[in-house]
Amino acid sequence: MTKLPTLNSLADDLEAGRTSARKLTEECLARIADPAGEGQRTFIHVDKDAALDAADAMDRLRRANAAPSRFAGIPISIKDLFDIKGQVTRAGSRALEDSAPAEADAPVVARLRRAGFVVIGRTNMTEFAFSGIGINPHYGTPKGAWRRSEGHIPGGSSSGAAVSVLDGMAHGALGTDTGGSCRIPAAYNGIVGYKPTQRRIPLDGGVPLSFSLDSYGPLARSVGCCAILDAVLADEPVTALRQRPIKGVRLAVPTTIVLDDLDEPVAQTFDRVLKTLSRLGAEIEHIEVPEFLDAGPINSKGGFAAAESYAWHRYLLTSKGDVYDPRVSVRILRGEAISAPDYIDMLNARRSLIARINARLASYDALVLPTTANTPPRIADLAADDKAFTTENLRSLRNCSLINLIDGCAISLPAHKEGEVPVGFMLAAPGGADRRILELAAALEGVIRV
């Protein structure tokens, strides 16, 4: 596939008159409509007329030197989890099909529009965002990047978001990340996915999975693209991303949990990247992180996702439980058995965990670990086998979900070489270190695939 442009290169082309918002939007719409492509499974809804109208408006504003930002007119996709004014938010489910259209855009959607991005459509996802696999029995499952003719999973829950960027149906995507849902699909599709510190970006206007763990973030083609979208989502100035020097950077490789049971391509790629970074002068230290062992007890009854999703879904399950994906409803229903004291115990355990791990990691610039333990399995193998689905879902979520639990920020970079199975390399840090992680990732993305 031809290398697709970045947000900065598209902005340069728009400013120079080499392209237009109308042209970019028509190209994306054509890719979505291509019967030989994945568009019908990638998007749940495409509002062609509104997207073209928005593109034309951005072209007029640019001609009048009044474009709201240099990115005005660039098409992006929105995960079906978010409210868009006048549209039904289905969250990848049939249970919400008869809901009233949203009365207003979610704040994050409004911020993207305010910067002039063109909303191209609503992307498919795991129903109610509850898995790292990306299979959706209601709207189909878009095929991921790896050996597409065989049909490998796209990763979830932001499955359509990743494939829309991968296939040029959009030039950036808004996703969510509760246990890896921006980073897992990015890893499986060879793009970049960013999970910001939760408190930086408002969660209003989105269907929740876990109030404690949810965060909203971008999927895109480069670290720079993610940094641009992250700044817009957080209502911060978009500033040039300075690359941090690799020489002398202190990187911690956790030996607790995250290196267990890795598929061979994942282990080999991760080892190769560490050797490359060491050769370039990074100080890499393998350390035990015993705090990660706390995740087991905290999640033993289903964890925050089960408890908090059940609180939101309990009445909908009573009236429409029969139309839920059974693999989703069974996980939500685990929350029914979590008592108020159980939940308070989880809150206290997490608070302690965050304090202890922040202290342990204070002297390091970042944690580095494989994004997922596995490479993307075939869709057919998991669709037909509940046990295989559960096993691979847990392996996809394991490493990423630890970062949500510690209230951190993290990015997944493509680390595989051309022609190899996609593998993600994750950089992570405690909450609040977003700019540092992005600057370090910007330095690494150009060297780790050599």
KOLKOL-284785 format. One record per residue (C-alpha): residue number from 1; residue in three letters; chain; x, y, z. Coordinates in Angstrom, 1 decimal, always signed. Layout:
N
ATOM  doza  marti  lumvo       x       y       z
ATOM   NUM    ala      A       X       Y       Z
...
//
This chain:
450
ATOM  doza  marti  lumvo       x       y       z
ATOM     1    met      A    +0.0    +0.0    +0.0
ATOM     2    thr      A    +1.2    +3.5    -0.8
ATOM     3    lys      A    +2.4    +5.4    +2.3
ATOM     4    leu      A    -0.4    +7.6    +3.4
ATOM     5    pro      A    +0.1   +11.2    +4.5
ATOM     6    thr      A    +0.4   +12.7    +8.0
ATOM     7    leu      A    -1.7   +15.5    +9.3
ATOM     8    asn      A    +1.2   +18.0    +9.0
ATOM     9    ser      A    +1.8   +17.0    +5.3
ATOM    10    leu      A    -1.9   +17.3    +4.5
ATOM    11    ala      A    -2.0   +20.7    +6.2
ATOM    12    asp      A    +1.0   +21.8    +4.2
ATOM    13    asp      A    -0.8   +20.7    +1.0
ATOM    14    leu      A    -3.9   +22.5    +1.9
ATOM    15    glu      A    -2.1   +25.7    +2.7
ATOM    16    ala      A    -0.1   +25.5    -0.6
ATOM    17    gly      A    -3.2   +24.8    -2.6
ATOM    18    arg      A    -2.0   +21.4    -3.8
ATOM    19    thr      A    -5.3   +19.9    -2.5
ATOM    20    ser      A    -8.6   +20.9    -1.0
ATOM    21    ala      A   -10.8   +19.8    +1.8
ATOM    22    arg      A   -13.4   +18.8    -0.8
ATOM    23    lys      A   -10.8   +16.6    -2.6
ATOM    24    leu      A    -9.6   +15.0    +0.6
ATOM    25    thr      A   -13.1   +14.2    +1.7
ATOM    26    glu      A   -14.2   +12.8    -1.7
ATOM    27    glu      A   -11.1   +10.5    -1.7
ATOM    28    cys      A   -12.0    +9.2    +1.8
ATOM    29    leu      A   -15.6    +8.7    +0.8
ATOM    30    ala      A   -14.5    +6.8    -2.3
ATOM    31    arg      A   -12.4    +4.4    -0.2
ATOM    32    ile      A   -15.2    +3.8    +2.2
ATOM    33    ala      A   -17.6    +3.0    -0.6
ATOM    34    asp      A   -15.1    +0.7    -2.5
ATOM    35    pro      A   -16.9    -2.7    -2.6
ATOM    36    ala      A   -13.6    -4.4    -2.6
ATOM    37    gly      A   -12.5    -2.7    +0.6
ATOM    38    glu      A   -13.4    -2.8    +4.3
ATOM    39    gly      A   -15.6    +0.3    +4.4
ATOM    40    gln      A   -18.9    -1.4    +4.9
ATOM    41    arg      A   -17.6    -3.2    +8.0
ATOM    42    thr      A   -15.4    -0.2    +9.2
ATOM    43    phe      A   -18.2    +2.3    +9.4
ATOM    44    ile      A   -21.6    +2.0   +11.1
ATOM    45    his      A   -22.8    +5.4    +9.6
ATOM    46    val      A   -21.4    +7.7    +7.0
ATOM    47    asp      A   -22.9   +11.2    +6.6
ATOM    48    lys      A   -21.7   +11.9    +3.1
ATOM    49    asp      A   -23.6   +15.1    +2.5
ATOM    50    ala      A   -22.7   +16.7    +5.8
ATOM    51    ala      A   -19.0   +15.8    +5.4
ATOM    52    leu      A   -18.9   +17.4    +1.9
ATOM    53    asp      A   -20.7   +20.5    +3.2
ATOM    54    ala      A   -18.2   +20.8    +6.0
ATOM    55    ala      A   -15.3   +20.3    +3.6
ATOM    56    asp      A   -16.7   +23.0    +1.3
ATOM    57    ala      A   -17.1   +25.4    +4.2
ATOM    58    met      A   -13.5   +24.8    +5.2
ATOM    59    asp      A   -12.3   +25.5    +1.7
ATOM    60    arg      A   -14.2   +28.8    +1.7
ATOM    61    leu      A   -12.8   +29.8    +5.0
ATOM    62    arg      A    -9.3   +29.0    +3.8
ATOM    63    arg      A    -9.7   +31.1    +0.7
ATOM    64    ala      A   -10.8   +34.0    +3.0
ATOM    65    asn      A    -7.7   +33.4    +5.2
ATOM    66    ala      A   -10.1   +32.5    +8.0
ATOM    67    ala      A    -9.5   +28.7    +8.5
ATOM    68    pro      A    -9.9   +27.8   +12.1
ATOM    69    ser      A    -6.6   +25.9   +12.1
ATOM    70    arg      A    -4.1   +24.7    +9.6
ATOM    71    phe      A    -5.7   +21.3    +9.8
ATOM    72    ala      A    -9.1   +22.6    +8.8
ATOM    73    gly      A   -10.7   +20.4    +6.1
ATOM    74    ile      A    -8.9   +17.1    +7.0
ATOM    75    pro      A   -11.4   +14.2    +7.4
ATOM    76    ile      A   -11.4   +12.2   +10.6
ATOM    77    ser      A   -13.5    +9.3   +11.9
ATOM    78    ile      A   -15.4    +9.2   +15.2
ATOM    79    lys      A   -15.9    +6.0   +17.1
ATOM    80    asp      A   -19.6    +5.0   +17.5
ATOM    81    leu      A   -19.3    +5.6   +21.2
ATOM    82    phe      A   -19.5    +9.4   +20.9
ATOM    83    asp      A   -22.5   +11.7   +20.6
ATOM    84    ile      A   -22.7   +13.6   +17.3
ATOM    85    lys      A   -25.6   +16.1   +17.2
ATOM    86    gly      A   -28.6   +14.7   +15.3
ATOM    87    gln      A   -27.3   +11.1   +15.2
ATOM    88    val      A   -28.1    +8.0   +17.2
ATOM    89    thr      A   -25.1    +6.8   +19.4
ATOM    90    arg      A   -25.3    +3.0   +19.1
ATOM    91    ala      A   -22.0    +2.1   +20.8
ATOM    92    gly      A   -21.7    -0.8   +18.3
ATOM    93    ser      A   -24.9    -2.3   +19.6
ATOM    94    arg      A   -28.4    -3.1   +18.4
ATOM    95    ala      A   -29.8    -2.3   +21.9
ATOM    96    leu      A   -29.5    +1.4   +21.4
ATOM    97    glu      A   -30.9    +1.6   +17.8
ATOM    98    asp      A   -34.1    +3.2   +18.8
ATOM    99    ser      A   -32.5    +5.8   +21.1
ATOM   100    ala      A   -33.2    +9.5   +20.5
ATOM   101    pro      A   -30.6   +11.3   +18.3
ATOM   102    ala      A   -28.0   +13.2   +20.3
ATOM   103    glu      A   -28.9   +16.8   +21.1
ATOM   104    ala      A   -25.3   +18.0   +21.0
ATOM   105    asp      A   -21.8   +16.9   +20.1
ATOM   106    ala      A   -19.7   +15.3   +22.7
ATOM   107    pro      A   -17.1   +17.9   +23.9
ATOM   108    val      A   -14.3   +16.1   +22.2
ATOM   109    val      A   -16.2   +16.0   +18.9
ATOM   110    ala      A   -17.0   +19.7   +19.3
ATOM   111    arg      A   -13.3   +20.5   +19.8
ATOM   112    leu      A   -12.4   +18.6   +16.7
ATOM   113    arg      A   -15.0   +20.4   +14.7
ATOM   114    arg      A   -13.9   +23.7   +16.1
ATOM   115    ala      A   -10.4   +23.1   +14.8
ATOM   116    gly      A   -12.0   +22.5   +11.4
ATOM   117    phe      A   -11.7   +18.7   +11.1
ATOM   118    val      A   -14.3   +17.1    +8.8
ATOM   119    val      A   -16.3   +14.3   +10.5
ATOM   120    ile      A   -16.4   +11.6    +7.9
ATOM   121    gly      A   -18.5    +9.0    +9.8
ATOM   122    arg      A   -19.0    +6.8   +12.8
ATOM   123    thr      A   -16.7    +3.8   +13.1
ATOM   124    asn      A   -17.5    +0.2   +14.1
ATOM   125    met      A   -16.4    -1.1   +17.4
ATOM   126    thr      A   -16.7    -4.0   +19.9
ATOM   127    glu      A   -20.2    -3.7   +21.3
ATOM   128    phe      A   -20.1    -1.3   +24.2
ATOM   129    ala      A   -16.3    -1.3   +24.0
ATOM   130    phe      A   -16.0    -4.5   +26.1
ATOM   131    ser      A   -13.1    -6.4   +24.5
ATOM   132    gly      A    -9.7    -6.0   +23.0
ATOM   133    ile      A   -10.5    -8.2   +20.0
ATOM   134    gly      A   -12.8    -6.1   +17.8
ATOM   135    ile      A   -15.3    -8.7   +16.7
ATOM   136    asn      A   -18.8    -7.3   +16.3
ATOM   137    pro      A   -21.7    -9.8   +15.5
ATOM   138    his      A   -24.1    -7.0   +14.7
ATOM   139    tyr      A   -22.3    -4.8   +12.2
ATOM   140    gly      A   -19.6    -7.2   +11.0
ATOM   141    thr      A   -15.9    -7.1   +11.8
ATOM   142    pro      A   -13.4    -5.2    +9.6
ATOM   143    lys      A   -10.3    -7.2    +8.6
ATOM   144    gly      A    -7.1    -6.0   +10.1
ATOM   145    ala      A    -3.8    -5.3    +8.3
ATOM   146    trp      A    -2.1    -8.7    +8.6
ATOM   147    arg      A    -2.8   -11.1    +5.8
ATOM   148    arg      A    -6.1    -9.6    +5.0
ATOM   149    ser      A    -7.2   -12.4    +2.7
ATOM   150    glu      A    -7.1   -14.7    +5.8
ATOM   151    gly      A    -9.2   -12.3    +7.9
ATOM   152    his      A    -7.2   -11.4   +11.1
ATOM   153    ile      A    -8.7    -9.4   +13.9
ATOM   154    pro      A    -8.4    -5.6   +13.8
ATOM   155    gly      A    -8.2    -5.3   +17.6
ATOM   156    gly      A   -10.6    -3.6   +19.8
ATOM   157    ser      A   -12.5    -2.0   +20.9
ATOM   158    ser      A   -11.7    +0.9   +18.5
ATOM   159    ser      A   -11.6    -1.6   +15.6
ATOM   160    gly      A   -13.1    +0.6   +12.9
ATOM   161    ala      A   -11.1    +3.6   +14.0
ATOM   162    ala      A    -7.8    +1.8   +13.3
ATOM   163    val      A    -8.9    +0.4   +10.0
ATOM   164    ser      A   -10.2    +3.7    +8.8
ATOM   165    val      A    -6.8    +5.3    +9.3
ATOM   166    leu      A    -5.0    +2.2    +7.9
ATOM   167    asp      A    -7.0    +2.2    +4.7
ATOM   168    gly      A    -7.1    +6.0    +4.1
ATOM   169    met      A   -10.9    +6.2    +4.8
ATOM   170    ala      A    -9.9    +9.0    +7.3
ATOM   171    his      A    -6.7   +10.7    +8.2
ATOM   172    gly      A    -7.1   +10.3   +12.0
ATOM   173    ala      A    -9.5    +8.8   +14.3
ATOM   174    leu      A   -11.1    +9.4   +17.7
ATOM   175    gly      A   -11.2    +6.3   +19.9
ATOM   176    thr      A   -11.5    +5.3   +23.5
ATOM   177    asp      A    -9.1    +3.4   +25.8
ATOM   178    thr      A   -10.3    +1.6   +28.9
ATOM   179    gly      A    -7.9    -1.3   +28.9
ATOM   180    gly      A    -6.0    -0.7   +25.6
ATOM   181    ser      A    -8.7    +0.1   +23.1
ATOM   182    cys      A    -6.6    +2.8   +21.3
ATOM   183    arg      A    -3.3    +1.0   +21.6
ATOM   184    ile      A    -4.4    -2.6   +20.8
ATOM   185    pro      A    -5.9    -1.9   +17.4
ATOM   186    ala      A    -3.0    +0.4   +16.6
ATOM   187    ala      A    -0.5    -2.4   +17.4
ATOM   188    tyr      A    -2.4    -5.0   +15.3
ATOM   189    asn      A    -2.6    -2.6   +12.3
ATOM   190    gly      A    +0.8    -1.0   +12.3
ATOM   191    ile      A    -0.3    +2.5   +13.2
ATOM   192    val      A    +0.1    +4.7   +16.4
ATOM   193    gly      A    -2.4    +4.8   +19.2
ATOM   194    tyr      A    -2.3    +7.1   +22.2
ATOM   195    lys      A    -3.9    +6.7   +25.7
ATOM   196    pro      A    -3.7   +10.1   +27.5
ATOM   197    thr      A    -3.9   +10.8   +31.2
ATOM   198    gln      A    -7.6   +10.4   +31.9
ATOM   199    arg      A    -8.2   +13.8   +33.6
ATOM   200    arg      A    -6.9   +15.8   +30.6
ATOM   201    ile      A    -9.9   +15.1   +28.3
ATOM   202    pro      A   -13.6   +15.4   +29.2
ATOM   203    leu      A   -15.6   +12.1   +29.2
ATOM   204    asp      A   -19.0   +13.7   +28.7
ATOM   205    gly      A   -21.0   +12.7   +25.6
ATOM   206    gly      A   -19.7    +9.2   +25.4
ATOM   207    val      A   -21.2    +5.8   +26.4
ATOM   208    pro      A   -19.1    +4.7   +29.4
ATOM   209    leu      A   -17.5    +1.4   +30.0
ATOM   210    ser      A   -15.7    +2.2   +33.2
ATOM   211    phe      A   -15.9    +5.7   +34.8
ATOM   212    ser      A   -12.6    +5.0   +36.6
ATOM   213    leu      A   -10.6    +3.7   +33.6
ATOM   214    asp      A   -12.1    +5.3   +30.5
ATOM   215    ser      A   -10.0    +7.7   +28.5
ATOM   216    tyr      A   -10.5    +9.2   +25.0
ATOM   217    gly      A    -7.6    +9.3   +22.6
ATOM   218    pro      A    -6.4    +9.3   +19.0
ATOM   219    leu      A    -5.3    +6.7   +16.5
ATOM   220    ala      A    -3.2    +8.0   +13.6
ATOM   221    arg      A    -0.2    +7.4   +11.3
ATOM   222    ser      A    +2.5    +9.0   +13.3
ATOM   223    val      A    +3.4   +10.2   +16.8
ATOM   224    gly      A    +3.1   +13.8   +15.5
ATOM   225    cys      A    -0.4   +13.1   +14.3
ATOM   226    cys      A    -1.4   +11.7   +17.7
ATOM   227    ala      A    +0.1   +14.7   +19.4
ATOM   228    ile      A    -1.9   +17.1   +17.3
ATOM   229    leu      A    -5.2   +15.3   +17.9
ATOM   230    asp      A    -4.4   +14.9   +21.6
ATOM   231    ala      A    -3.8   +18.7   +22.0
ATOM   232    val      A    -7.1   +19.4   +20.2
ATOM   233    leu      A    -9.0   +16.9   +22.4
ATOM   234    ala      A    -7.5   +18.4   +25.6
ATOM   235    asp      A    -8.1   +22.0   +24.4
ATOM   236    glu      A    -4.4   +22.7   +24.5
ATOM   237    pro      A    -2.3   +24.7   +22.0
ATOM   238    val      A    -1.0   +22.6   +19.1
ATOM   239    thr      A    +2.8   +23.1   +19.3
ATOM   240    ala      A    +5.7   +21.4   +17.5
ATOM   241    leu      A    +6.7   +18.2   +19.1
ATOM   242    arg      A   +10.3   +18.3   +20.2
ATOM   243    gln      A   +12.1   +14.9   +20.0
ATOM   244    arg      A   +13.8   +13.9   +23.2
ATOM   245    pro      A   +17.4   +12.7   +22.8
ATOM   246    ile      A   +17.6    +8.9   +23.0
ATOM   247    lys      A   +21.1    +8.9   +24.5
ATOM   248    gly      A   +20.9    +8.9   +28.3
ATOM   249    val      A   +17.1    +8.3   +28.5
ATOM   250    arg      A   +16.2    +6.0   +31.3
ATOM   251    leu      A   +13.9    +3.2   +30.3
ATOM   252    ala      A   +12.5    +0.6   +32.7
ATOM   253    val      A   +11.5    -2.9   +31.4
ATOM   254    pro      A    +9.1    -4.5   +33.9
ATOM   255    thr      A    +9.9    -8.2   +34.4
ATOM   256    thr      A    +6.6    -8.7   +36.3
ATOM   257    ile      A    +3.7   -10.1   +34.2
ATOM   258    val      A    +4.2    -8.1   +31.0
ATOM   259    leu      A    +6.9   -10.4   +29.4
ATOM   260    asp      A    +5.1   -13.7   +30.2
ATOM   261    asp      A    +3.6   -15.9   +27.5
ATOM   262    leu      A    +4.6   -13.7   +24.5
ATOM   263    asp      A    +4.1   -14.9   +21.0
ATOM   264    glu      A    +7.5   -15.5   +19.4
ATOM   265    pro      A    +7.3   -12.6   +16.9
ATOM   266    val      A    +6.4   -10.3   +19.8
ATOM   267    ala      A    +9.3   -11.5   +21.9
ATOM   268    gln      A   +11.8   -11.2   +19.1
ATOM   269    thr      A   +10.7    -7.8   +18.0
ATOM   270    phe      A   +10.7    -6.4   +21.5
ATOM   271    asp      A   +14.2    -7.8   +22.1
ATOM   272    arg      A   +15.4    -6.3   +18.8
ATOM   273    val      A   +14.0    -2.9   +19.7
ATOM   274    leu      A   +15.7    -2.9   +23.1
ATOM   275    lys      A   +19.0    -3.7   +21.6
ATOM   276    thr      A   +18.6    -0.9   +19.1
ATOM   277    leu      A   +17.8    +1.6   +21.8
ATOM   278    ser      A   +20.7    +0.4   +23.9
ATOM   279    arg      A   +23.0    +0.8   +21.0
ATOM   280    leu      A   +21.8    +4.4   +20.6
ATOM   281    gly      A   +22.6    +5.2   +24.2
ATOM   282    ala      A   +19.4    +4.6   +26.1
ATOM   283    glu      A   +19.9    +3.3   +29.6
ATOM   284    ile      A   +17.7    +0.2   +29.8
ATOM   285    glu      A   +17.0    -1.5   +33.2
ATOM   286    his      A   +15.0    -4.6   +33.8
ATOM   287    ile      A   +13.1    -4.1   +37.0
ATOM   288    glu      A   +10.5    -6.0   +39.1
ATOM   289    val      A    +7.3    -4.1   +39.4
ATOM   290    pro      A    +5.5    -6.1   +42.1
ATOM   291    glu      A    +2.7    -3.6   +42.2
ATOM   292    phe      A    +1.4    -5.1   +38.9
ATOM   293    leu      A    +0.6    -8.3   +40.9
ATOM   294    asp      A    -2.2    -6.2   +42.6
ATOM   295    ala      A    -4.1    -6.3   +39.3
ATOM   296    gly      A    -5.2    -9.9   +39.9
ATOM   297    pro      A    -7.0    -9.3   +43.3
ATOM   298    ile      A    -8.5    -6.0   +42.1
ATOM   299    asn      A    -9.9    -7.7   +39.0
ATOM   300    ser      A   -10.8   -11.0   +40.6
ATOM   301    lys      A   -14.6   -10.4   +40.5
ATOM   302    gly      A   -14.5    -8.5   +37.2
ATOM   303    gly      A   -12.9    -5.3   +38.4
ATOM   304    phe      A   -14.0    -1.7   +37.7
ATOM   305    ala      A   -15.2    -2.5   +34.1
ATOM   306    ala      A   -17.7    -5.1   +35.4
ATOM   307    ala      A   -18.9    -3.0   +38.4
ATOM   308    glu      A   -19.2    +0.3   +36.6
ATOM   309    ser      A   -20.6    -1.1   +33.3
ATOM   310    tyr      A   -23.3    -3.1   +35.2
ATOM   311    ala      A   -24.4    +0.1   +37.0
ATOM   312    trp      A   -24.9    +1.7   +33.5
ATOM   313    his      A   -26.4    -1.3   +31.7
ATOM   314    arg      A   -28.5    -3.0   +34.4
ATOM   315    tyr      A   -31.9    -1.6   +33.2
ATOM   316    leu      A   -31.0    -1.9   +29.5
ATOM   317    leu      A   -30.0    -5.5   +30.0
ATOM   318    thr      A   -33.4    -6.2   +31.7
ATOM   319    ser      A   -35.3    -4.9   +28.7
ATOM   320    lys      A   -33.0    -5.7   +25.8
ATOM   321    gly      A   -30.5    -8.2   +27.1
ATOM   322    asp      A   -31.4   -10.7   +24.4
ATOM   323    val      A   -29.9    -8.5   +21.6
ATOM   324    tyr      A   -26.6    -8.0   +23.3
ATOM   325    asp      A   -23.5    -9.9   +22.1
ATOM   326    pro      A   -23.4   -12.8   +24.7
ATOM   327    arg      A   -19.7   -12.4   +25.0
ATOM   328    val      A   -20.3    -8.8   +26.1
ATOM   329    ser      A   -23.3    -9.3   +28.4
ATOM   330    val      A   -21.7   -12.1   +30.3
ATOM   331    arg      A   -18.8    -9.8   +31.3
ATOM   332    ile      A   -21.1    -6.9   +32.2
ATOM   333    leu      A   -23.2    -9.2   +34.4
ATOM   334    arg      A   -20.2   -10.1   +36.5
ATOM   335    gly      A   -20.7    -6.7   +38.1
ATOM   336    glu      A   -24.0    -7.7   +39.6
ATOM   337    ala      A   -22.2    -9.8   +42.2
ATOM   338    ile      A   -19.8    -6.9   +43.2
ATOM   339    ser      A   -21.1    -5.4   +46.4
ATOM   340    ala      A   -20.6    -1.9   +47.6
ATOM   341    pro      A   -17.9    -3.0   +50.1
ATOM   342    asp      A   -16.2    -4.9   +47.3
ATOM   343    tyr      A   -16.2    -1.7   +45.2
ATOM   344    ile      A   -14.8    +0.4   +48.0
ATOM   345    asp      A   -12.1    -2.1   +48.5
ATOM   346    met      A   -11.2    -1.8   +44.8
ATOM   347    leu      A   -11.0    +2.0   +45.0
ATOM   348    asn      A    -8.8    +1.9   +48.1
ATOM   349    ala      A    -6.5    -0.8   +46.5
ATOM   350    arg      A    -6.2    +1.2   +43.3
ATOM   351    arg      A    -5.4    +4.4   +45.2
ATOM   352    ser      A    -2.6    +2.6   +47.1
ATOM   353    leu      A    -1.3    +1.0   +43.9
ATOM   354    ile      A    -1.0    +4.3   +42.1
ATOM   355    ala      A    +0.9    +5.9   +44.9
ATOM   356    arg      A    +3.3    +3.0   +45.2
ATOM   357    ile      A    +4.0    +2.6   +41.5
ATOM   358    asn      A    +4.5    +6.3   +41.0
ATOM   359    ala      A    +7.2    +6.2   +43.6
ATOM   360    arg      A    +8.8    +3.2   +42.0
ATOM   361    leu      A    +8.9    +4.8   +38.6
ATOM   362    ala      A    +9.9    +8.3   +39.6
ATOM   363    ser      A   +13.5    +8.0   +38.4
ATOM   364    tyr      A   +12.7    +6.6   +34.9
ATOM   365    asp      A   +11.6    +8.5   +31.8
ATOM   366    ala      A    +9.3    +5.7   +30.7
ATOM   367    leu      A    +8.3    +2.1   +31.0
ATOM   368    val      A    +8.7    +0.1   +27.8
ATOM   369    leu      A    +6.8    -3.1   +27.2
ATOM   370    pro      A    +5.1    -5.0   +24.4
ATOM   371    thr      A    +1.7    -3.5   +23.6
ATOM   372    thr      A    +0.1    -7.0   +23.4
ATOM   373    ala      A    +1.3   -10.4   +24.3
ATOM   374    asn      A    -0.1   -11.9   +21.1
ATOM   375    thr      A    -0.1   -11.2   +17.4
ATOM   376    pro      A    -3.5   -10.8   +15.7
ATOM   377    pro      A    -5.4   -14.2   +15.5
ATOM   378    arg      A    -7.8   -15.0   +12.7
ATOM   379    ile      A   -11.3   -13.7   +13.1
ATOM   380    ala      A   -12.9   -17.1   +12.2
ATOM   381    asp      A   -10.8   -18.9   +14.8
ATOM   382    leu      A   -12.1   -16.7   +17.6
ATOM   383    ala      A   -15.7   -16.3   +16.3
ATOM   384    ala      A   -16.2   -20.0   +16.5
ATOM   385    asp      A   -14.5   -20.8   +19.8
ATOM   386    asp      A   -15.5   -19.1   +23.1
ATOM   387    lys      A   -12.4   -20.5   +24.9
ATOM   388    ala      A   -10.0   -19.2   +22.3
ATOM   389    phe      A   -11.8   -15.8   +22.3
ATOM   390    thr      A   -11.4   -15.5   +26.0
ATOM   391    thr      A    -7.8   -16.5   +26.0
ATOM   392    glu      A    -6.7   -14.2   +23.2
ATOM   393    asn      A    -8.8   -11.3   +24.6
ATOM   394    leu      A    -7.0   -11.5   +27.9
ATOM   395    arg      A    -3.7   -11.7   +26.1
ATOM   396    ser      A    -4.5    -8.7   +24.0
ATOM   397    leu      A    -5.6    -6.6   +27.0
ATOM   398    arg      A    -3.1    -7.7   +29.7
ATOM   399    asn      A    -0.3    -5.2   +29.3
ATOM   400    cys      A    -2.3    -2.3   +28.2
ATOM   401    ser      A    -4.9    -2.6   +31.0
ATOM   402    leu      A    -2.2    -2.3   +33.7
ATOM   403    ile      A    -1.5    +1.3   +32.5
ATOM   404    asn      A    -5.2    +2.2   +32.8
ATOM   405    leu      A    -5.2    +0.7   +36.3
ATOM   406    ile      A    -2.3    +2.9   +37.4
ATOM   407    asp      A    -3.9    +6.0   +35.9
ATOM   408    gly      A    -1.0    +6.4   +33.4
ATOM   409    cys      A    -0.5    +7.6   +29.9
ATOM   410    ala      A    +0.9    +5.4   +27.1
ATOM   411    ile      A    +1.5    +5.1   +23.4
ATOM   412    ser      A    +1.8    +2.2   +21.0
ATOM   413    leu      A    +4.3    +2.4   +18.1
ATOM   414    pro      A    +4.6    +0.0   +15.2
ATOM   415    ala      A    +7.8    -2.0   +15.8
ATOM   416    his      A    +7.8    -4.7   +13.2
ATOM   417    lys      A    +9.7    -4.6   +10.0
ATOM   418    glu      A    +8.1    -4.3    +6.5
ATOM   419    gly      A    +6.4    -7.6    +5.7
ATOM   420    glu      A    +6.4    -8.9    +9.2
ATOM   421    val      A    +3.3    -9.5   +11.4
ATOM   422    pro      A    +2.4    -6.2   +13.2
ATOM   423    val      A    +3.8    -5.8   +16.7
ATOM   424    gly      A    +3.4    -2.8   +18.9
ATOM   425    phe      A    +6.0    -1.3   +21.2
ATOM   426    met      A    +4.5    +0.6   +24.2
ATOM   427    leu      A    +6.0    +3.5   +26.1
ATOM   428    ala      A    +4.2    +4.4   +29.3
ATOM   429    ala      A    +4.5    +6.6   +32.4
ATOM   430    pro      A    +2.4    +7.7   +35.4
ATOM   431    gly      A    -0.4   +10.2   +34.8
ATOM   432    gly      A    +0.6   +13.7   +33.8
ATOM   433    ala      A    +3.7   +12.7   +31.8
ATOM   434    asp      A    +1.9   +13.0   +28.4
ATOM   435    arg      A    +4.2   +15.5   +26.8
ATOM   436    arg      A    +7.3   +13.5   +27.9
ATOM   437    ile      A    +6.0   +10.3   +26.4
ATOM   438    leu      A    +5.0   +11.9   +23.2
ATOM   439    glu      A    +8.4   +13.6   +22.8
ATOM   440    leu      A   +10.2   +10.4   +23.5
ATOM   441    ala      A    +8.0    +8.4   +21.2
ATOM   442    ala      A    +8.7   +10.9   +18.4
ATOM   443    ala      A   +12.4   +10.2   +18.8
ATOM   444    leu      A   +11.9    +6.4   +18.8
ATOM   445    glu      A    +9.4    +6.0   +15.9
ATOM   446    gly      A   +12.1    +6.6   +13.3
ATOM   447    val      A   +14.6    +4.1   +14.7
ATOM   448    ile      A   +12.9    +1.1   +16.2
ATOM   449    arg      A   +11.9    -0.5   +12.9
ATOM   450    val      A   +15.4    -0.4   +11.4
//
